[in-house]
Amino acid sequence: MVVALFRIEDHFVQEMVAHSREEAPNECCGILAGPPGQVAALYRTVNTSASPVRYSIEPKEILRIAQELEEKDWEMLAFYHSHTHSHAYPSATDIQLAFWPDSLYLIVSLADPQQPVIRGFYLRDGQVAEEEMEIV
């Protein structure tokens, strides 16, 4: 479901940045979830690619999280991952491997480690659409 503005509390932003820094030089990845339109939880996941240029989440881990969300009547609202040396914009690989068209994809850029940048995108049918974000 596309929302007009993606709102996220600052502590979740800080957690994504911390996760990105801890996993560097490899990319980190995770899932944001909650009731429709409200981020209520952050799930750190393991980057099974263990790579500085791509990420992959074990399908069993996604299934486990999805089952927990179903019990709570929550949704997967966004997937996040880091770019440790490049800008916060989807790579060709990110676009190609975007399997959840209704979820937002957040990218945490550590290109400047002192000033991380986070941007969100919808990735559908090879198309990239940036989503406005509000940190509250």
C-alpha positions, 0 to 999 in steps of 0.5 A, a space after each residue: 500500500 502506497 502512503 502519501 508520506 512515510 513517517 518514522 520515529 527517530 529511534 528507528 532511524 538511529 537503530 538502522 544507522 547503528 546496524 549499518 555501522 556495526 555491519 560495515 564494511 558489509 551491507 546490513 539489512 532488516 525489516 520495519 513493521 507495524 499496523 498499517 502506516 505506523 512503524 512499530 518494530 524493527 527486525 534486524 536480519 542477517 545478510 546471508 550474502 555477507 557482502 559490501 555490495 549486496 544483501 540477501 535475507 534468508 527466506 526462512 527468516 522472512 517467513 518467521 517474521 511474516 508469521 509473527 506479524 500475521 499474529 499481531 495483524 501487522 504488515 511489513 512496511 519497509 525493507 532496509 539495507 545499507 550502502 557502505 560506500 555509495 549514495 542512498 539510491 537503489 543499485 541495479 541489483 537492488 531494483 532487480 531483486 525487489 520482490 515486494 512491490 508494496 513495501 518501501 525500500 529504505 537505503 542507509 548510505 554511509 558514503 559519509 560515515 559522519 552524516 548518514 543519509 536515509 532515503 526511501 523508494 518504491 521499486 516496481 517493475 524496474 521503476 524507481 519512485 522516491 517516497 517522501 519521509 518524515 522523521 518524528 
